[in-house]
């Protein structure tokens, strides 16, 4: 009986933790903000959907930001030694022009090309899956981990105490 309760406890505890998936393992491309030359480096990058771009400010003396022309992303006002990351989720693809608001007129601009994810269907034909833009949704499941684990521990403790008496 105790052995069965222990096995159930272990299985419940393990099921409370999310499994790793390809969507959680995104690739990040770093774009450095060059305050000396007022440029983004590199100024043009190509990535795939589900990958991210990180704008890296390293002790810049001048204020900088990164704003996409159509409002897809906006780093807001940044501080020195700060960075900003944006994930291009599934459905956000195409060419995105961005700029630094204070230095756009001086040529501090760039482009990000996001390739759509290709899908291989059952007949082994490669197709590009058209998807509408969708908002990144956070899962509520990670918030259930702690209550599930604590409940399992409590039940195991009660079961052990009952068996001892």
MDAnalysis code that builds the backbone (N, CA, C; Angstrom):
import MDAnalysis as mda
import numpy as np

u = mda.Universe.empty(495, n_residues=165, atom_resindex=np.repeat(np.arange(165), 3), trajectory=True)
u.add_TopologyAttr("name", ["N", "CA", "C"] * 165)
u.add_TopologyAttr("resid", np.arange(1, 166))
u.add_TopologyAttr("resname", ["UNK", "UNK", "UNK", "UNK", "UNK", "UNK", "UNK", "UNK", "UNK", "UNK", "UNK", "UNK", "UNK", "UNK", "UNK", "UNK", "UNK", "UNK", "UNK", "UNK", "UNK", "UNK", "UNK", "UNK", "UNK", "UNK", "UNK", "UNK", "UNK", "UNK", "UNK", "UNK", "UNK", "UNK", "UNK", "UNK", "UNK", "UNK", "UNK", "UNK", "UNK", "UNK", "UNK", "UNK", "UNK", "UNK", "UNK", "UNK", "UNK", "UNK", "UNK", "UNK", "UNK", "UNK", "UNK", "UNK", "UNK", "UNK", "UNK", "UNK", "UNK", "UNK", "UNK", "UNK", "UNK", "UNK", "UNK", "UNK", "UNK", "UNK", "UNK", "UNK", "UNK", "UNK", "UNK", "UNK", "UNK", "UNK", "UNK", "UNK", "UNK", "UNK", "UNK", "UNK", "UNK", "UNK", "UNK", "UNK", "UNK", "UNK", "UNK", "UNK", "UNK", "UNK", "UNK", "UNK", "UNK", "UNK", "UNK", "UNK", "UNK", "UNK", "UNK", "UNK", "UNK", "UNK", "UNK", "UNK", "UNK", "UNK", "UNK", "UNK", "UNK", "UNK", "UNK", "UNK", "UNK", "UNK", "UNK", "UNK", "UNK", "UNK", "UNK", "UNK", "UNK", "UNK", "UNK", "UNK", "UNK", "UNK", "UNK", "UNK", "UNK", "UNK", "UNK", "UNK", "UNK", "UNK", "UNK", "UNK", "UNK", "UNK", "UNK", "UNK", "UNK", "UNK", "UNK", "UNK", "UNK", "UNK", "UNK", "UNK", "UNK", "UNK", "UNK", "UNK", "UNK", "UNK", "UNK", "UNK", "UNK", "UNK", "UNK", "UNK", "UNK"])
u.atoms.positions = np.array([
    [0.820, -1.195, 0.000],
    [0.000, 0.000, 0.000],
    [0.864, 1.259, 0.000],
    [1.899, 1.269, 0.846],
    [2.790, 2.427, 0.916],
    [3.549, 2.575, -0.395],
    [3.938, 1.441, -0.972],
    [4.670, 1.470, -2.237],
    [3.792, 2.064, -3.342],
    [2.529, 1.714, -3.383],
    [1.599, 2.258, -4.375],
    [1.426, 3.760, -4.188],
    [1.296, 4.194, -2.940],
    [1.153, 5.628, -2.661],
    [2.401, 6.389, -3.076],
    [3.572, 5.789, -2.851],
    [4.831, 6.437, -3.237],
    [4.926, 6.578, -4.751],
    [4.564, 5.529, -5.474],
    [4.605, 5.578, -6.941],
    [3.630, 6.628, -7.463],
    [2.436, 6.674, -6.911],
    [1.451, 7.678, -7.334],
    [1.967, 9.082, -7.048],
    [2.562, 9.270, -5.880],
    [3.125, 10.572, -5.525],
    [4.194, 10.999, -6.524],
    [5.105, 10.099, -6.856],
    [6.189, 10.428, -7.794],
    [5.619, 10.769, -9.166],
    [4.654, 9.988, -9.642],
    [4.058, 10.268, -10.952],
    [3.332, 11.607, -10.974],
    [2.597, 11.916, -9.924],
    [1.912, 13.211, -9.861],
    [2.907, 14.363, -9.794],
    [3.962, 14.182, -9.016],
    [4.966, 15.245, -8.908],
    [5.645, 15.490, -10.247],
    [5.972, 14.419, -10.967],
    [6.617, 14.581, -12.274],
    [5.671, 15.181, -13.303],
    [4.395, 14.845, -13.228],
    [3.446, 15.388, -14.205],
    [3.160, 16.865, -13.978],
    [3.508, 17.380, -12.823],
    [3.258, 18.793, -12.529],
    [4.234, 19.711, -13.240],
    [5.363, 19.178, -13.679],
    [6.363, 20.007, -14.335],
    [6.161, 19.955, -15.837],
    [6.219, 21.113, -16.511],
    [5.981, 21.125, -17.956],
    [7.105, 20.435, -18.705],
    [6.737, 19.751, -19.759],
    [7.728, 19.090, -20.599],
    [8.382, 20.114, -21.510],
    [9.643, 19.877, -21.840],
    [10.356, 20.777, -22.750],
    [9.813, 20.578, -24.154],
    [9.657, 21.662, -24.875],
    [9.177, 21.566, -26.245],
    [10.031, 22.441, -27.141],
    [9.901, 22.228, -28.444],
    [10.682, 23.008, -29.396],
    [10.313, 24.478, -29.328],
    [9.048, 24.775, -28.991],
    [8.629, 26.165, -28.935],
    [9.299, 26.921, -27.794],
    [9.706, 26.205, -26.748],
    [10.370, 26.858, -25.631],
    [11.846, 27.096, -25.904],
    [12.381, 26.440, -26.913],
    [13.796, 26.555, -27.225],
    [13.982, 27.496, -28.409],
    [13.764, 28.775, -28.193],
    [13.871, 29.724, -29.285],
    [15.306, 30.169, -29.474],
    [15.629, 30.513, -30.704],
    [16.931, 31.055, -31.031],
    [16.849, 32.569, -30.921],
    [17.886, 33.174, -30.357],
    [17.906, 34.624, -30.193],
    [19.028, 35.215, -31.035],
    [18.698, 36.220, -31.829],
    [19.681, 36.970, -32.605],
    [19.910, 38.297, -31.899],
    [21.174, 38.619, -31.638],
    [21.514, 39.844, -30.913],
    [21.840, 40.958, -31.902],
    [21.209, 42.109, -31.693],
    [21.507, 43.318, -32.463],
    [22.079, 44.326, -31.474],
    [23.312, 44.734, -31.714],
    [23.983, 45.667, -30.813],
    [23.683, 47.096, -31.230],
    [23.435, 47.938, -30.245],
    [23.212, 49.358, -30.498],
    [24.573, 50.042, -30.435],
    [25.020, 50.552, -31.576],
    [26.334, 51.193, -31.683],
    [26.175, 52.692, -31.497],
    [26.468, 53.162, -30.301],
    [26.297, 54.578, -29.978],
    [27.344, 55.452, -30.653],
    [28.512, 54.899, -30.921],
    [29.581, 55.678, -31.543],
    [29.237, 56.054, -32.970],
    [28.759, 55.085, -33.742],
    [28.445, 55.317, -35.153],
    [26.955, 55.526, -35.408],
    [26.149, 55.508, -34.349],
    [24.693, 55.646, -34.459],
    [24.125, 54.655, -35.477],
    [24.401, 53.373, -35.221],
    [23.955, 52.294, -36.098],
    [23.515, 51.103, -35.247],
    [22.662, 50.266, -35.834],
    [22.375, 48.952, -35.276],
    [23.326, 47.980, -35.963],
    [23.877, 47.040, -35.219],
    [24.835, 46.115, -35.806],
    [24.484, 44.674, -35.419],
    [24.145, 43.848, -36.397],
    [23.970, 44.150, -37.812],
    [22.662, 44.910, -38.031],
    [22.612, 45.639, -39.117],
    [21.417, 46.446, -39.384],
    [20.319, 45.629, -40.061],
    [20.671, 44.478, -40.603],
    [19.693, 43.627, -41.267],
    [19.916, 42.181, -40.824],
    [18.846, 41.541, -40.355],
    [18.934, 40.144, -39.935],
    [17.767, 39.361, -40.514],
    [17.962, 38.050, -40.656],
    [16.910, 37.149, -41.107],
    [16.768, 36.038, -40.075],
    [15.536, 35.839, -39.609],
    [15.247, 34.801, -38.625],
    [13.997, 34.051, -39.062],
    [13.585, 33.077, -38.275],
    [12.359, 32.321, -38.533],
    [11.321, 32.638, -37.467],
    [10.054, 32.369, -37.777],
    [9.004, 32.504, -36.769],
    [9.406, 31.696, -35.541],
    [8.968, 32.121, -34.390],
    [9.250, 31.550, -33.062],
    [10.650, 31.888, -32.567],
    [11.446, 32.600, -33.348],
    [12.761, 33.037, -32.888],
    [12.653, 34.472, -32.392],
    [13.694, 34.931, -31.702],
    [13.626, 36.268, -31.122],
    [14.817, 37.117, -31.526],
    [14.629, 38.416, -31.346],
    [15.688, 39.400, -31.575],
    [15.899, 40.129, -30.260],
    [17.157, 40.278, -29.878],
    [17.479, 41.002, -28.646],
    [18.324, 42.215, -29.011],
    [17.827, 43.398, -28.663],
    [18.571, 44.638, -28.857],
    [19.405, 44.850, -27.600],
    [20.706, 45.017, -27.788],
    [21.636, 45.084, -26.662],
    [22.287, 46.458, -26.579],
    [22.020, 47.163, -25.487],
    [22.647, 48.446, -25.206],
    [23.746, 48.188, -24.191],
    [24.939, 48.664, -24.446],
    [26.051, 48.411, -23.528],
    [26.692, 49.726, -23.115],
    [26.196, 50.303, -22.040],
    [26.795, 51.524, -21.499],
    [26.732, 52.705, -22.444],
    [25.639, 52.839, -23.169],
    [25.508, 53.923, -24.137],
    [25.338, 55.260, -23.427],
    [25.973, 56.270, -23.967],
    [25.858, 57.606, -23.394],
    [24.603, 58.321, -23.878],
    [24.196, 58.035, -25.114],
    [23.025, 58.689, -25.699],
    [21.789, 57.810, -25.513],
    [20.605, 58.416, -25.421],
    [19.388, 57.606, -25.310],
    [19.061, 56.950, -26.655],
    [18.709, 55.673, -26.611],
    [18.344, 54.924, -27.815],
    [17.108, 54.094, -27.525],
    [16.445, 53.678, -28.578],
    [15.369, 52.708, -28.481],
    [15.277, 51.971, -29.805],
    [14.379, 51.014, -29.892],
    [14.143, 50.266, -31.123],
    [12.633, 50.189, -31.317],
    [12.161, 50.796, -32.418],
    [10.730, 50.888, -32.683],
    [10.455, 50.358, -34.085],
    [9.511, 49.410, -34.195],
    [9.116, 48.906, -35.500],
    [8.116, 49.881, -36.099],
    [8.220, 50.137, -37.409],
    [7.408, 51.170, -38.066],
    [5.907, 50.995, -37.890],
    [5.423, 49.765, -37.839],
    [3.982, 49.523, -37.729],
    [3.545, 49.150, -36.313],
    [4.412, 49.361, -35.351],
    [4.059, 49.116, -33.954],
    [4.118, 47.668, -33.503],
    [4.753, 46.791, -34.278],
    [4.860, 45.390, -33.882],
    [5.647, 45.267, -32.580],
    [6.718, 46.044, -32.445],
    [7.452, 46.084, -31.181],
    [7.961, 47.490, -30.929],
    [8.199, 47.791, -29.667],
    [8.708, 49.094, -29.236],
    [9.422, 48.881, -27.908],
    [10.725, 49.138, -27.887],
    [11.497, 48.911, -26.662],
    [11.185, 49.935, -25.586],
    [10.528, 51.018, -25.964],
    [10.268, 52.080, -24.994],
    [11.555, 52.821, -24.674],
    [11.500, 53.700, -23.683],
    [12.701, 54.422, -23.269],
    [13.608, 53.466, -22.517],
    [14.853, 53.392, -22.940],
    [15.776, 52.443, -22.316],
    [16.797, 53.156, -21.455],
    [17.338, 52.417, -20.538],
    [18.415, 52.904, -19.684],
    [19.727, 52.328, -20.204],
    [20.838, 52.852, -19.708],
    [22.143, 52.288, -20.058],
    [22.233, 50.859, -19.523],
    [23.023, 50.033, -20.195],
    [23.237, 48.636, -19.806],
    [21.925, 47.854, -19.704],
    [21.056, 48.058, -20.641],
    [19.755, 47.408, -20.658],
    [19.590, 46.744, -22.011],
    [18.749, 45.747, -22.091],
    [18.446, 45.181, -23.398],
    [16.949, 44.933, -23.514],
    [16.526, 44.662, -24.740],
    [15.109, 44.459, -25.040],
    [15.009, 43.271, -25.980],
    [14.099, 42.357, -25.688],
    [13.943, 41.171, -26.517],
    [12.501, 41.059, -26.994],
    [12.347, 40.672, -28.262],
    [11.020, 40.475, -28.839],
    [10.996, 39.125, -29.548],
    [9.978, 38.310, -29.263],
    [9.819, 37.002, -29.896],
    [8.797, 37.125, -31.021],
    [9.187, 36.702, -32.209],
    [8.279, 36.681, -33.357],
    [7.541, 35.342, -33.323],
    [6.370, 35.342, -32.691],
    [5.610, 34.108, -32.536],
    [5.077, 33.644, -33.888],
    [4.576, 32.424, -33.903],
    [4.010, 31.852, -35.122],
    [2.908, 32.765, -35.640],
    [2.998, 33.132, -36.895],
    [2.018, 34.025, -37.509],
    [2.550, 35.428, -37.737],
    [3.652, 35.777, -37.092],
    [4.266, 37.094, -37.322],
    [5.469, 36.869, -38.223],
    [5.280, 37.127, -39.510],
    [6.377, 36.957, -40.460],
    [6.326, 38.060, -41.501],
    [7.420, 38.210, -42.238],
    [7.535, 39.266, -43.236],
    [8.775, 40.093, -42.967],
    [8.821, 41.280, -43.563],
    [9.955, 42.183, -43.364],
    [9.507, 43.343, -42.492],
    [10.254, 43.582, -41.427],
    [9.915, 44.609, -40.449],
    [11.032, 45.642, -40.395],
    [10.682, 46.892, -40.686],
    [11.651, 47.989, -40.597],
    [11.564, 48.596, -39.207],
    [12.718, 48.860, -38.620],
    [12.743, 49.460, -37.291],
    [13.756, 50.599, -37.272],
    [13.689, 51.417, -36.233],
    [14.566, 52.576, -36.141],
    [14.728, 52.997, -34.690],
    [15.709, 53.860, -34.462],
    [15.901, 54.514, -33.168],
    [15.241, 55.885, -33.300],
    [14.237, 56.159, -32.463],
    [13.491, 57.416, -32.593],
    [14.383, 58.654, -32.546],
    [15.293, 58.783, -31.581],
    [16.095, 60.012, -31.544],
    [17.083, 60.146, -32.707],
    [17.462, 59.019, -33.338],
    [18.529, 59.073, -34.345],
    [18.110, 58.528, -35.711],
    [16.825, 58.440, -35.961],
    [16.344, 57.933, -37.247],
    [16.820, 58.808, -38.396],
    [16.753, 60.104, -38.212],
    [17.155, 61.032, -39.276],
    [18.646, 60.907, -39.604],
    [19.421, 60.359, -38.655],
    [20.857, 60.169, -38.870],
    [21.168, 58.788, -39.445],
    [20.131, 58.033, -39.777],
    [20.327, 56.733, -40.427],
    [20.387, 55.544, -39.488],
    [19.943, 55.709, -38.255],
    [19.953, 54.586, -37.316],
    [18.680, 53.770, -37.523],
    [18.729, 52.917, -38.564],
    [17.587, 52.116, -38.986],
    [18.048, 50.689, -39.261],
    [17.090, 49.783, -39.380],
    [17.420, 48.403, -39.704],
    [16.199, 47.641, -40.161],
    [16.411, 46.390, -40.575],
    [15.308, 45.528, -40.995],
    [15.479, 44.132, -40.403],
    [14.351, 43.541, -40.099],
    [14.316, 42.155, -39.639],
    [13.402, 41.408, -40.597],
    [13.925, 40.378, -41.243],
    [13.127, 39.533, -42.120],
    [12.813, 38.254, -41.358],
    [11.523, 37.967, -41.227],
    [11.080, 36.781, -40.492],
    [10.457, 35.809, -41.480],
    [11.085, 34.649, -41.622],
    [10.575, 33.612, -42.516],
    [9.475, 32.820, -41.822],
    [8.400, 32.477, -42.563],
    [7.344, 31.665, -41.954],
    [7.838, 30.242, -41.702],
    [7.207, 29.582, -40.746],
    [7.544, 28.191, -40.459],
    [7.007, 27.328, -41.585],
    [7.821, 26.397, -42.061],
    [7.359, 25.471, -43.087],
    [6.856, 24.207, -42.410],
    [5.791, 23.653, -42.960],
    [5.156, 22.466, -42.400],
    [5.243, 21.346, -43.421],
    [5.659, 20.158, -42.968],
    [5.684, 18.990, -43.841],
    [4.445, 18.174, -43.521],
    [3.564, 18.023, -44.542],
    [2.330, 17.277, -44.304],
    [2.558, 15.786, -44.521],
    [1.515, 14.975, -44.372],
    [1.643, 13.522, -44.430],
    [2.120, 13.008, -45.783],
    [1.938, 13.759, -46.852],
    [2.394, 13.318, -48.168],
    [3.803, 13.818, -48.456],
    [4.493, 14.281, -47.407],
    [5.864, 14.783, -47.498],
    [6.006, 15.989, -48.411],
    [4.942, 16.743, -48.573],
    [5.010, 17.982, -49.333],
    [5.271, 19.117, -48.356],
    [6.221, 19.952, -48.688],
    [6.534, 21.080, -47.818],
    [5.658, 22.258, -48.204],
    [4.955, 22.795, -47.235],
    [4.104, 23.949, -47.479],
    [4.375, 24.997, -46.417],
    [4.078, 26.217, -46.761],
    [4.174, 27.300, -45.794],
    [2.793, 27.479, -45.204],
    [2.721, 27.366, -43.898],
    [1.427, 27.446, -43.227],
    [1.035, 28.896, -43.011],
    [-0.005, 29.379, -43.707],
    [-0.436, 30.751, -43.472],
    [-1.181, 30.832, -42.141],
    [-0.758, 31.733, -41.300],
    [-1.416, 31.890, -40.008],
    [-1.660, 33.358, -39.746],
    [-2.795, 33.680, -39.149],
    [-3.034, 35.078, -38.787],
    [-2.156, 35.457, -37.605],
    [-1.896, 36.747, -37.463],
    [-1.126, 37.206, -36.315],
    [-1.932, 36.930, -35.058],
    [-1.273, 36.385, -34.079],
    [-1.955, 36.095, -32.827],
    [-1.091, 36.574, -31.677],
    [-1.742, 36.892, -30.574],
    [-1.000, 37.368, -29.420],
    [-0.374, 36.189, -28.700],
    [0.798, 36.430, -28.103],
    [1.475, 35.415, -27.317],
    [0.668, 35.185, -26.048],
    [0.242, 33.953, -25.839],
    [-0.556, 33.645, -24.669],
    [0.279, 32.840, -23.691],
    [0.262, 33.259, -22.444],
    [0.963, 32.532, -21.403],
    [0.064, 31.407, -20.916],
    [0.654, 30.277, -20.637],
    [-0.096, 29.145, -20.122],
    [-0.278, 29.280, -18.621],
    [-1.448, 28.866, -18.140],
    [-1.699, 28.913, -16.706],
    [-1.189, 27.655, -16.019],
    [-0.821, 26.636, -16.763],
    [-0.414, 25.361, -16.180],
    [0.787, 25.483, -15.244],
    [1.841, 26.260, -15.551],
    [2.958, 26.344, -14.610],
    [2.544, 26.826, -13.224],
    [1.474, 27.595, -13.121],
    [1.038, 28.085, -11.823],
    [0.384, 26.983, -10.995],
    [0.011, 25.891, -11.636],
    [-0.590, 24.776, -10.917],
    [0.448, 23.822, -10.341],
    [1.709, 23.965, -10.718],
    [2.743, 23.045, -10.271],
    [2.851, 22.988, -8.760],
    [3.020, 24.123, -8.131],
    [3.235, 24.159, -6.688],
    [2.055, 23.579, -5.915],
    [0.807, 23.977, -6.201],
    [-0.307, 23.369, -5.460],
    [-0.398, 21.855, -5.644],
    [-0.120, 21.363, -6.837],
    [-0.188, 19.921, -7.074],
    [0.884, 19.199, -6.272],
    [2.102, 19.708, -6.313],
    [3.196, 19.080, -5.569],
    [2.914, 19.123, -4.071],
    [2.466, 20.268, -3.553],
    [2.174, 20.377, -2.124],
    [1.035, 19.440, -1.716],
    [0.028, 19.311, -2.552],
    [-1.073, 18.388, -2.266],
    [-0.576, 16.951, -2.220],
    [0.292, 16.585, -3.148],
    [0.847, 15.231, -3.157],
    [1.659, 14.959, -1.898],
    [2.465, 15.913, -1.481],
    [3.266, 15.753, -0.265],
    [2.354, 15.606, 0.948],
    [1.335, 16.438, 1.027],
    [0.397, 16.376, 2.144],
    [-0.324, 15.030, 2.182],
    [-0.800, 14.549, 1.041],
    [-1.484, 13.259, 0.991],
    [-0.556, 12.113, 1.372],
    [0.689, 12.177, 0.917],
    [1.657, 11.133, 1.276],
    [1.934, 11.147, 2.772],
    [2.045, 12.342, 3.373],
    [2.288, 12.445, 4.813],
    [1.102, 11.901, 5.602],
    [-0.110, 12.234, 5.186],
    [-1.311, 11.733, 5.867],
    [-1.387, 10.216, 5.741],
    [-1.123, 9.717, 4.568],
    [-1.174, 8.270, 4.318],
    [-0.152, 7.536, 5.179],
    [1.056, 8.103, 5.288],
    [2.106, 7.495, 6.103],
    [1.704, 7.488, 7.572],
    [1.150, 8.583, 8.064],
    [0.740, 8.687, 9.470],
    [-0.397, 7.701, 9.770],
    [-1.338, 7.552, 8.855],
    [-2.445, 6.609, 9.048],
    [-1.913, 5.182, 9.100],
    [-0.962, 4.855, 8.227],
    [-0.398, 3.505, 8.192],
    [0.422, 3.200, 9.438],
    [1.048, 4.218, 10.048],
    [1.841, 4.015, 11.261],
    [0.946, 3.721, 12.454],
    [-0.251, 4.286, 12.475],
    [-1.176, 4.081, 13.601],
    [-1.912, 2.818, 13.385],
])
